[in-house]
């Protein structure tokens, strides 16, 4: 222990007064630059300056101040003790009166310049896009064939609707009686595509509006909805509410508001005529959309007339529940496909006494389309294409009429598309699968089916043809091959029994290709 104590380094003890004095000097020097108070300038700064002068001169007064400022001295006389007491008292008073040193801050703060915001004009509340007007009037057709081509276009509005006079009169009488009585009702209109269902109903509405303008009928509000334009069946409520009130709401909120509107009696409410086209696309599992559309007109205070259009005649019996079919009622109308004589009359009325076709050419087109589907739109498309072919060949041959050769070329183009060629060159099982798809669509009345439903039809067709039905994996491979060829629209990333399948080609084209085969 003694050896350790001897070898241990000596600790230099510094007097406490020295630390106090040095701290006083540092504080005084720092405060002099930041904040100059009278006390700091009078006591601390003066003492430090006197001490510095004495050390530089090397005078005899240094010994007196060594006891105060030089460490290691043990001489404490009365003068030094008095100075220490005075210094301690001055230090206390300085600490009380001395402010806390702070970083000097400039009073004028630099402000960030604001970026100028360009004021854009406000959009009007009811802003609707407008098509700019023509700088010049539309050019008149320069030839007979050009005028015939314009009149044969599907979008051209005819002056009259031939071959649908009886259906027009029945729909007109039904809606007219409901408007006069101020009551509601529902009518179901069915028929294959291209038989004039929508065109006839729209012509009825135009005739009724002209009667209202002439004060022959009470006024009514007309609303039209197409199921093909809706992303979801429940959007029907949103569209109806928006057309009635001009306001927007969610599907559930709009359904509740419409329910309240059609159940609350209002004596000054006008009769509303609602046209629902493509009704089969509004089908849901619970069928609540169809049920509400058919149930609202049964209320006396609703004053709602619903006209529904679908492509399937027995749609209520196929897919509708009993409670929905019962609300629909028995007021139904079926549009039959056009015969070849009716198609001839439609083409002749469109041309309006313009001699642009041979009579044999019109008859050929009418018979071809009537034997296949009876679709008037398909017939107009073929005639319009034949007119274009005749215009192109007019420069070479000089003929001004559409003849049999032009019609045959148009028929070959129309029924010889790449899709039809793909169907014709498909395998036996692929053609049977397409036939099964058509059979299932006819059975259900919808244009979409699951793989399980189509497979049942496929197995039945194989047995009818005397072929061994393939297993489930082979049938799935056939379906996927047809989907890869884009003949079918197959649900992606789902290969099971509930795979949804739709046709990417019209049913008429597939029937034509399979019939030729």
C-alpha positions as CSV (number, residue, x, y, z in Angstrom):
1,X,0.0,0.0,0.0
2,X,2.8,2.4,0.9
3,X,4.5,1.7,-2.4
4,X,1.4,2.4,-4.4
5,X,0.8,5.6,-2.5
6,X,4.4,6.7,-3.3
7,X,4.2,5.9,-7.0
8,X,0.8,7.4,-7.4
9,X,0.9,10.7,-9.4
10,X,0.6,13.9,-7.5
11,X,-2.7,15.6,-7.7
12,X,-2.5,19.3,-8.3
13,X,-5.0,21.1,-6.3
14,X,-6.2,24.3,-7.7
15,X,-7.7,26.8,-5.4
16,X,-11.4,27.3,-5.6
17,X,-11.0,31.0,-5.8
18,X,-9.0,30.6,-9.0
19,X,-11.9,28.9,-10.8
20,X,-14.3,31.5,-9.6
21,X,-12.0,34.3,-10.8
22,X,-11.4,32.7,-14.2
23,X,-15.1,32.1,-14.6
24,X,-15.8,35.7,-13.8
25,X,-13.3,36.8,-16.4
26,X,-14.8,34.5,-19.1
27,X,-18.3,35.7,-18.3
28,X,-17.2,39.3,-18.4
29,X,-15.4,38.9,-21.7
30,X,-18.4,37.1,-23.2
31,X,-21.0,39.5,-22.0
32,X,-19.1,42.5,-23.2
33,X,-19.7,41.5,-26.8
34,X,-23.3,40.4,-26.5
35,X,-24.9,42.6,-23.8
36,X,-23.0,45.5,-22.2
37,X,-24.5,46.3,-18.8
38,X,-23.1,49.1,-16.5
39,X,-22.1,46.6,-13.8
40,X,-20.2,44.3,-16.0
41,X,-18.3,47.2,-17.6
42,X,-17.4,48.7,-14.2
43,X,-16.2,45.7,-12.3
44,X,-15.1,42.7,-14.3
45,X,-13.8,44.4,-17.4
46,X,-11.8,47.0,-15.4
47,X,-10.2,44.4,-13.1
48,X,-9.1,42.3,-16.0
49,X,-7.6,45.3,-17.9
50,X,-5.7,46.4,-14.8
51,X,-4.2,42.9,-14.3
52,X,-3.2,42.7,-17.9
53,X,-1.4,46.1,-17.7
54,X,0.5,45.1,-14.5
55,X,1.7,41.8,-16.0
56,X,2.9,43.6,-19.2
57,X,4.8,46.2,-17.2
58,X,6.3,43.7,-14.8
59,X,5.8,46.0,-11.9
60,X,5.8,45.2,-8.2
61,X,2.1,45.2,-7.8
62,X,1.9,41.8,-9.3
63,X,2.6,40.1,-6.1
64,X,-0.4,41.7,-4.4
65,X,-2.7,40.4,-7.1
66,X,-0.9,37.0,-7.4
67,X,-2.9,35.8,-4.4
68,X,-6.1,36.5,-6.2
69,X,-5.3,35.5,-9.8
70,X,-2.2,33.2,-9.7
71,X,-3.0,29.6,-8.7
72,X,-0.8,27.7,-6.2
73,X,-0.4,30.5,-3.7
74,X,-1.4,30.0,0.0
75,X,-0.9,33.6,1.1
76,X,-4.3,35.0,2.2
77,X,-4.0,38.4,3.7
78,X,-6.7,40.7,4.8
79,X,-6.7,42.7,1.6
80,X,-7.2,39.6,-0.5
81,X,-10.0,38.3,1.7
82,X,-11.7,41.6,1.6
83,X,-11.4,41.6,-2.2
84,X,-12.8,38.1,-2.3
85,X,-15.8,39.1,-0.2
86,X,-16.4,42.1,-2.4
87,X,-16.0,40.0,-5.5
88,X,-18.5,37.4,-4.2
89,X,-21.0,40.1,-3.4
90,X,-20.5,41.8,-6.7
91,X,-20.8,38.4,-8.4
92,X,-24.2,37.7,-6.7
93,X,-25.5,41.1,-7.7
94,X,-24.2,40.7,-11.2
95,X,-25.9,37.3,-11.5
96,X,-29.2,38.7,-10.3
97,X,-29.1,41.7,-12.6
98,X,-27.3,40.1,-15.6
99,X,-29.6,39.1,-18.4
100,X,-29.4,35.7,-20.1
101,X,-27.1,36.0,-23.2
102,X,-29.0,35.4,-26.4
103,X,-28.1,35.2,-30.0
104,X,-28.8,38.6,-31.5
105,X,-31.6,38.5,-34.0
106,X,-32.4,40.9,-36.7
107,X,-35.8,42.6,-36.5
108,X,-36.4,42.7,-40.2
109,X,-37.2,39.1,-41.3
110,X,-36.8,38.2,-44.9
111,X,-40.1,37.1,-46.3
112,X,-40.4,34.5,-49.1
113,X,-42.0,36.0,-52.1
114,X,-45.3,34.5,-53.1
115,X,-45.6,32.9,-56.4
116,X,-48.4,34.6,-58.4
117,X,-51.4,32.4,-58.8
118,X,-53.1,32.7,-62.2
119,X,-56.8,33.1,-61.7
120,X,-58.6,30.7,-64.0
121,X,-62.2,31.3,-65.0
122,X,-64.7,29.4,-63.0
123,X,-66.6,26.6,-64.6
124,X,-70.4,27.3,-65.0
125,X,-72.7,25.3,-62.8
126,X,-74.4,23.5,-65.7
127,X,-71.6,23.4,-68.2
128,X,-72.2,21.2,-71.2
129,X,-69.7,20.6,-74.0
130,X,-70.8,22.0,-77.3
131,X,-69.8,21.0,-80.8
132,X,-68.5,23.9,-82.8
133,X,-70.7,24.9,-85.6
134,X,-69.8,24.2,-89.2
135,X,-67.9,26.9,-91.0
136,X,-69.7,25.8,-94.2
137,X,-73.0,24.0,-94.8
138,X,-72.8,20.3,-95.4
139,X,-72.1,19.3,-99.0
140,X,-75.0,18.0,-100.9
141,X,-74.7,14.5,-102.4
142,X,-73.2,14.8,-105.9
143,X,-74.7,11.6,-107.3
144,X,-77.6,9.2,-106.9
145,X,-75.4,6.5,-105.4
146,X,-74.0,8.9,-102.8
147,X,-77.5,10.0,-101.8
148,X,-78.6,6.4,-101.5
149,X,-75.6,5.5,-99.4
150,X,-76.4,8.3,-97.0
151,X,-80.1,7.2,-96.7
152,X,-79.2,3.6,-96.1
153,X,-77.1,4.3,-93.1
154,X,-78.4,2.8,-89.9
155,X,-78.2,6.1,-88.0
156,X,-80.3,7.9,-90.6
157,X,-83.8,8.7,-89.2
158,X,-86.5,7.5,-91.6
159,X,-89.6,9.5,-92.4
160,X,-91.8,6.6,-91.4
161,X,-91.6,3.1,-89.9
162,X,-93.1,0.6,-92.4
163,X,-94.3,-2.9,-91.4
164,X,-94.8,-1.9,-87.7
165,X,-98.1,0.0,-87.9
166,X,-100.0,-2.5,-85.7
167,X,-97.3,-2.5,-83.0
168,X,-97.1,1.2,-83.1
169,X,-100.8,1.6,-82.6
170,X,-101.0,-0.8,-79.7
171,X,-98.1,0.9,-77.8
172,X,-99.6,4.3,-78.5
173,X,-103.1,3.4,-77.3
174,X,-101.6,1.9,-74.1
175,X,-99.5,4.9,-73.1
176,X,-102.2,7.3,-74.2
177,X,-104.8,5.7,-71.9
178,X,-102.5,5.8,-68.9
179,X,-101.7,9.5,-69.5
180,X,-105.4,10.4,-69.7
181,X,-106.3,8.4,-66.6
182,X,-103.2,9.6,-64.7
183,X,-102.3,6.1,-63.6
184,X,-99.2,3.9,-64.0
185,X,-98.5,0.6,-65.7
186,X,-95.9,-1.7,-67.1
187,X,-95.5,-3.2,-70.6
188,X,-92.9,-5.8,-71.7
189,X,-91.8,-5.6,-75.4
190,X,-89.7,-8.5,-76.8
191,X,-88.2,-9.6,-80.1
192,X,-85.0,-10.6,-81.8
193,X,-82.4,-7.8,-82.5
194,X,-83.1,-5.6,-85.5
195,X,-86.9,-5.9,-85.5
196,X,-87.6,-2.2,-84.8
197,X,-88.5,-2.4,-81.1
198,X,-86.6,0.7,-79.9
199,X,-87.4,2.7,-83.0
200,X,-91.1,2.0,-82.7
201,X,-91.2,3.0,-79.1
202,X,-89.3,6.2,-79.7
203,X,-91.6,7.1,-82.6
204,X,-94.6,6.6,-80.2
205,X,-93.0,9.0,-77.7
206,X,-92.4,11.6,-80.4
207,X,-96.0,11.3,-81.5
208,X,-97.2,11.7,-77.9
209,X,-95.0,14.8,-77.4
210,X,-96.5,16.4,-80.5
211,X,-99.9,15.7,-79.1
212,X,-98.9,17.4,-75.8
213,X,-97.7,20.5,-77.7
214,X,-101.1,20.7,-79.3
215,X,-102.9,20.4,-75.9
216,X,-104.5,17.1,-76.8
217,X,-102.9,15.2,-73.9
218,X,-101.6,16.1,-70.4
219,X,-97.9,16.8,-70.2
220,X,-95.5,14.0,-69.1
221,X,-91.8,13.5,-68.4
222,X,-89.9,11.1,-70.5
223,X,-86.8,9.2,-69.3
224,X,-84.8,6.6,-71.3
225,X,-82.3,4.1,-69.9
226,X,-80.2,1.6,-71.8
227,X,-78.8,-1.4,-69.8
228,X,-75.8,-1.6,-72.2
229,X,-74.6,1.9,-71.1
230,X,-74.6,1.1,-67.4
231,X,-71.6,-0.3,-65.6
232,X,-73.7,-1.9,-62.9
233,X,-77.4,-2.7,-62.7
234,X,-77.7,-0.6,-59.5
235,X,-76.7,2.5,-61.5
236,X,-80.3,2.4,-62.8
237,X,-81.4,4.2,-59.6
238,X,-78.7,6.9,-60.1
239,X,-79.7,7.6,-63.7
240,X,-83.4,7.8,-63.0
241,X,-83.0,10.1,-60.0
242,X,-80.6,12.3,-61.9
243,X,-83.0,12.7,-64.8
244,X,-86.0,13.3,-62.5
245,X,-84.4,15.9,-60.2
246,X,-81.1,16.8,-61.8
247,X,-79.2,15.8,-58.6
248,X,-76.6,13.2,-58.0
249,X,-76.6,10.5,-55.4
250,X,-75.2,7.1,-54.6
251,X,-77.1,4.0,-55.7
252,X,-78.5,3.2,-52.3
253,X,-79.4,6.7,-51.5
254,X,-81.1,7.2,-54.9
255,X,-83.0,4.0,-54.5
256,X,-84.4,5.2,-51.1
257,X,-85.3,8.6,-52.5
258,X,-87.1,7.1,-55.5
259,X,-88.9,4.7,-53.2
260,X,-90.1,7.6,-51.1
261,X,-91.0,9.7,-54.2
262,X,-93.2,6.9,-55.8
263,X,-94.9,6.1,-52.5
264,X,-95.7,9.6,-51.4
265,X,-98.9,11.1,-52.9
266,X,-98.4,14.3,-54.7
267,X,-101.4,15.7,-56.6
268,X,-99.4,18.1,-58.9
269,X,-96.8,15.5,-60.0
270,X,-96.6,14.8,-63.7
271,X,-96.8,11.3,-65.2
272,X,-93.4,9.8,-65.9
273,X,-92.8,7.6,-68.9
274,X,-89.7,5.4,-68.3
275,X,-88.2,3.4,-71.2
276,X,-85.8,0.6,-70.1
277,X,-83.9,-0.9,-73.1
278,X,-81.8,-4.1,-72.8
279,X,-83.7,-5.2,-69.7
280,X,-81.9,-8.6,-69.6
281,X,-78.6,-6.8,-68.7
282,X,-80.2,-5.5,-65.4
283,X,-80.5,-9.0,-64.0
284,X,-78.9,-9.5,-60.5
285,X,-78.9,-12.5,-58.2
286,X,-81.6,-11.0,-55.9
287,X,-83.3,-9.3,-58.8
288,X,-84.1,-6.3,-56.7
289,X,-83.6,-3.8,-59.6
290,X,-86.1,-5.5,-61.8
291,X,-88.5,-5.9,-58.9
292,X,-88.5,-2.2,-58.0
293,X,-88.9,-1.2,-61.7
294,X,-92.0,-3.4,-62.0
295,X,-93.3,-2.7,-58.5
296,X,-93.3,1.1,-58.5
297,X,-96.0,1.5,-61.2
298,X,-98.4,-0.5,-59.0
299,X,-98.7,2.4,-56.6
300,X,-101.5,4.8,-57.5
301,X,-99.6,7.8,-56.4
302,X,-96.5,6.9,-58.4
303,X,-97.9,7.9,-61.8
304,X,-95.2,5.9,-63.5
305,X,-95.4,4.1,-66.9
306,X,-92.6,1.7,-67.5
307,X,-91.9,0.3,-71.0
308,X,-89.3,-2.5,-71.0
309,X,-87.5,-3.9,-74.1
310,X,-85.6,-7.2,-74.2
311,X,-84.4,-9.6,-76.9
312,X,-86.0,-12.7,-75.3
313,X,-89.8,-13.3,-75.4
314,X,-90.0,-15.6,-72.4
315,X,-87.5,-13.8,-70.3
316,X,-89.8,-13.4,-67.3
317,X,-90.4,-17.2,-67.1
318,X,-86.7,-18.1,-67.6
319,X,-84.8,-15.9,-65.2
320,X,-87.3,-13.9,-63.2
321,X,-88.6,-15.0,-59.8
322,X,-92.3,-15.4,-59.2
323,X,-92.6,-12.2,-57.2
324,X,-90.9,-10.3,-60.0
325,X,-92.8,-11.8,-62.9
326,X,-96.1,-11.2,-61.0
327,X,-95.3,-7.5,-60.8
328,X,-94.6,-7.4,-64.5
329,X,-98.2,-8.2,-65.4
330,X,-99.6,-9.7,-68.6
331,X,-99.3,-6.6,-70.9
332,X,-96.7,-8.0,-73.3
333,X,-95.9,-7.5,-77.0
334,X,-93.7,-9.5,-79.3
335,X,-92.0,-8.2,-82.5
336,X,-91.6,-11.0,-85.0
337,X,-88.6,-11.1,-87.4
338,X,-89.1,-9.3,-90.7
339,X,-90.0,-11.4,-93.8
340,X,-88.2,-10.8,-97.1
341,X,-91.2,-8.8,-98.4
342,X,-91.1,-6.5,-95.4
343,X,-87.3,-6.1,-95.8
344,X,-87.9,-5.1,-99.4
345,X,-90.4,-2.5,-98.3
346,X,-88.0,-1.1,-95.7
347,X,-85.2,-0.7,-98.3
348,X,-87.6,0.9,-100.8
349,X,-89.0,3.4,-98.3
350,X,-85.4,4.3,-97.3
351,X,-84.5,5.1,-100.8
352,X,-87.6,7.2,-101.2
353,X,-88.1,6.6,-104.9
354,X,-84.4,7.0,-105.8
355,X,-83.6,4.6,-108.6
356,X,-80.2,3.3,-107.4
357,X,-80.8,-0.5,-107.1
358,X,-82.0,-3.2,-109.4
359,X,-85.2,-4.9,-108.2
360,X,-83.5,-8.3,-108.4
361,X,-80.6,-7.0,-106.2
362,X,-83.0,-5.8,-103.5
363,X,-84.8,-9.1,-103.5
364,X,-81.6,-11.1,-103.3
365,X,-80.5,-9.1,-100.2
366,X,-83.9,-9.4,-98.6
367,X,-84.1,-13.1,-99.0
368,X,-80.6,-13.8,-97.8
369,X,-81.1,-11.8,-94.6
370,X,-84.7,-13.1,-94.0
371,X,-83.4,-16.7,-94.2
372,X,-80.7,-16.0,-91.7
373,X,-82.1,-13.7,-89.0
374,X,-84.6,-11.1,-90.3
375,X,-82.4,-8.3,-89.0
376,X,-83.2,-5.1,-90.8
377,X,-79.9,-3.5,-89.7
378,X,-77.9,-6.3,-91.3
379,X,-79.9,-5.8,-94.5
380,X,-79.2,-2.0,-94.5
381,X,-75.5,-2.6,-94.0
382,X,-75.3,-5.0,-96.9
383,X,-77.1,-2.6,-99.2
384,X,-74.9,0.3,-98.1
385,X,-71.7,-1.7,-98.8
386,X,-73.0,-2.7,-102.2
387,X,-73.6,1.0,-103.0
388,X,-69.9,1.7,-102.0
389,X,-68.7,-1.1,-104.3
390,X,-70.9,0.3,-107.1
391,X,-69.5,3.8,-106.6
392,X,-65.9,2.5,-106.8
393,X,-66.6,0.5,-110.0
394,X,-68.6,3.3,-111.6
395,X,-65.4,4.9,-112.8
396,X,-64.4,1.8,-114.7
397,X,-67.7,0.4,-116.1
398,X,-69.8,3.6,-116.1
399,X,-72.9,1.8,-114.6
400,X,-75.1,3.9,-112.3
401,X,-77.1,1.2,-110.6
402,X,-76.3,-1.4,-108.0
403,X,-76.6,-4.8,-109.6
404,X,-76.5,-8.4,-108.7
405,X,-72.6,-8.5,-108.9
406,X,-72.3,-5.7,-106.4
407,X,-74.7,-7.3,-104.0
408,X,-72.9,-10.7,-104.2
409,X,-69.6,-9.1,-103.5
410,X,-71.0,-7.3,-100.5
411,X,-72.6,-10.5,-99.2
412,X,-69.3,-12.3,-99.6
413,X,-67.5,-9.6,-97.6
414,X,-70.1,-9.5,-95.0
415,X,-70.3,-13.2,-94.4
416,X,-66.7,-13.9,-95.0
417,X,-65.0,-12.1,-92.2
418,X,-61.9,-13.5,-90.5
419,X,-64.0,-14.7,-87.6
420,X,-66.2,-16.7,-90.0
421,X,-63.2,-18.2,-91.6
422,X,-61.8,-19.1,-88.2
423,X,-65.2,-20.8,-87.3
424,X,-65.2,-22.7,-90.6
425,X,-61.6,-24.0,-90.1
426,X,-62.1,-24.9,-86.5
427,X,-62.0,-28.5,-85.3
428,X,-65.2,-30.6,-84.7
429,X,-65.1,-30.2,-80.9
430,X,-64.5,-26.4,-81.2
431,X,-67.5,-26.1,-83.5
432,X,-69.6,-28.2,-81.2
433,X,-68.6,-26.0,-78.3
434,X,-69.7,-22.9,-80.2
435,X,-73.0,-24.6,-80.9
436,X,-73.3,-25.3,-77.2
437,X,-72.7,-21.7,-76.4
438,X,-75.5,-20.6,-78.7
439,X,-77.8,-23.3,-77.3
440,X,-77.1,-22.1,-73.7
441,X,-77.7,-18.5,-74.6
442,X,-81.1,-19.4,-76.1
443,X,-82.0,-21.5,-73.1
444,X,-81.2,-18.8,-70.5
445,X,-82.1,-15.7,-72.5
446,X,-78.8,-14.1,-71.5
447,X,-75.6,-13.4,-73.5
448,X,-73.3,-14.8,-70.8
449,X,-73.0,-18.3,-69.3
450,X,-70.7,-20.3,-67.1
451,X,-68.4,-23.0,-68.3
452,X,-70.4,-25.6,-66.3
453,X,-73.7,-24.7,-68.1
454,X,-72.0,-24.8,-71.5
455,X,-70.4,-28.1,-70.8
456,X,-73.8,-29.7,-70.2
457,X,-74.9,-28.5,-73.6
458,X,-71.7,-29.7,-75.1
459,X,-72.0,-33.2,-73.8
460,X,-75.6,-33.4,-75.0
461,X,-74.6,-32.3,-78.5
462,X,-71.8,-34.9,-78.6
463,X,-74.2,-37.6,-77.8
464,X,-76.7,-36.4,-80.4
465,X,-73.9,-36.4,-83.1
466,X,-72.7,-39.9,-82.0
467,X,-69.4,-38.7,-80.7
468,X,-67.7,-39.6,-77.5
469,X,-67.9,-36.6,-75.2
470,X,-64.5,-35.3,-74.0
471,X,-63.7,-35.0,-70.3
472,X,-63.7,-31.8,-68.4
473,X,-60.0,-30.9,-69.0
474,X,-60.3,-31.4,-72.7
475,X,-63.4,-29.3,-72.9
476,X,-61.6,-26.5,-70.9
477,X,-58.7,-26.7,-73.3
478,X,-61.2,-26.2,-76.2
479,X,-62.7,-23.2,-74.5
480,X,-59.3,-21.6,-73.9
481,X,-58.3,-22.1,-77.5
482,X,-61.4,-20.4,-78.7
483,X,-60.7,-17.6,-76.3
484,X,-57.2,-17.3,-77.6
485,X,-58.6,-16.9,-81.1
486,X,-60.9,-14.1,-79.8
487,X,-64.0,-16.0,-80.9
488,X,-65.0,-16.1,-77.2
489,X,-64.5,-13.6,-74.4
490,X,-63.2,-15.7,-71.5
491,X,-62.8,-14.4,-67.9
492,X,-59.1,-14.0,-67.3
493,X,-57.2,-15.9,-64.5
494,X,-60.0,-18.2,-63.7
495,X,-60.1,-21.8,-65.0
496,X,-62.9,-23.5,-63.1
497,X,-66.5,-24.5,-63.5
498,X,-67.7,-21.0,-62.9
499,X,-65.6,-19.4,-65.6
500,X,-67.8,-16.9,-67.4
501,X,-67.9,-17.0,-71.2
502,X,-69.3,-14.6,-73.8
503,X,-69.3,-14.5,-77.6
504,X,-67.0,-12.0,-79.3
505,X,-68.8,-12.6,-82.6
506,X,-72.5,-12.1,-83.5
507,X,-74.7,-15.1,-83.3
508,X,-75.7,-14.6,-86.9
509,X,-72.1,-14.9,-88.1
510,X,-71.6,-18.2,-86.2
511,X,-74.9,-19.6,-87.4
512,X,-74.0,-18.6,-91.0
513,X,-70.5,-20.2,-90.7
514,X,-71.8,-23.4,-89.1
515,X,-74.8,-23.6,-91.5
516,X,-72.5,-23.4,-94.5
517,X,-70.3,-26.0,-93.0
